Amino acid sequence: MNNRLILLDWTWCLPQTLVGYAWYLLVTRLVDRRAQEVNLLQGMRVIRYQRLTGGVSLGPFLFYHHASIGYDLLYHEHGHYRQSMLLGPLYLPLVGVPSIAWAMVKKS
């Protein structure tokens, strides 16, 4: 992985990276122990889970449901990673919160 991306993740994008790391620990250690890191996608750690649905991108962590077919979801979430790199600490309030709200509305 590019050292500059790692530096950006842990400085400019620190809020979402910390939330992503916490979510990674929570998912892989408590929520879904069958979740597994499947690969790296252009600087992102890609984790496939079974007990949760949908996808989420938090800093350099991309999570998705194992039954998601095709690359559309991965490219969509990777787009959020690029937004994270551009917006830095503004990513969570400008993109993250509205995305979560939209996902909750869609489920209702």
VENQUIUR-V53411 format. One record per backbone hydrogen bond with DSSP energy under -1.0 kcal/mol. NH is the residue of the N-H (numbers start at 1). CO is the residue of the C=O. E is the energy in kcal/mol with one decimal. If there is no record, write none. Layout:
NH_CO_E ; NH_CO_E
//
This chain:
6_2_-1.8 ; 7_3_-2.4 ; 8_4_-2.5 ; 9_5_-2.8 ; 10_6_-2.0 ; 11_8_-1.1 ; 13_8_-2.7 ; 14_11_-1.6 ; 17_13_-2.1 ; 18_14_-2.8 ; 19_15_-2.1 ; 20_16_-2.6 ; 21_17_-2.6 ; 22_18_-2.5 ; 23_19_-2.6 ; 24_20_-2.4 ; 25_21_-2.4 ; 26_22_-2.6 ; 27_23_-3.0 ; 28_24_-2.6 ; 29_25_-1.8 ; 30_26_-2.0 ; 31_26_-2.3 ; 32_27_-3.0 ; 35_32_-2.1 ; 36_48_-2.3 ; 38_46_-2.6 ; 41_44_-2.1 ; 44_41_-1.2 ; 45_60_-3.6 ; 46_39_-2.7 ; 47_62_-3.4 ; 48_36_-2.8 ; 49_64_-2.6 ; 56_63_-2.3 ; 58_61_-2.7 ; 61_58_-1.6 ; 62_45_-3.0 ; 63_56_-3.1 ; 64_47_-2.0 ; 65_54_-1.3 ; 66_49_-2.7 ; 68_65_-1.9 ; 75_71_-2.9 ; 76_72_-2.5 ; 77_73_-2.8 ; 78_74_-2.4 ; 79_75_-1.9 ; 80_76_-1.3 ; 81_77_-1.5 ; 82_78_-2.0 ; 83_79_-2.1 ; 84_80_-2.5 ; 85_81_-2.1 ; 86_82_-1.8 ; 87_83_-3.0 ; 88_84_-2.3 ; 90_87_-2.0 ; 91_88_-1.9 ; 94_90_-2.3 ; 95_91_-3.1 ; 96_91_-2.1 ; 97_92_-3.0 ; 99_95_-2.1 ; 100_96_-2.4 ; 101_97_-2.5 ; 102_98_-2.5 ; 103_99_-2.3 ; 104_100_-2.1 ; 105_101_-2.2 ; 106_102_-2.4 ; 107_103_-1.5
//
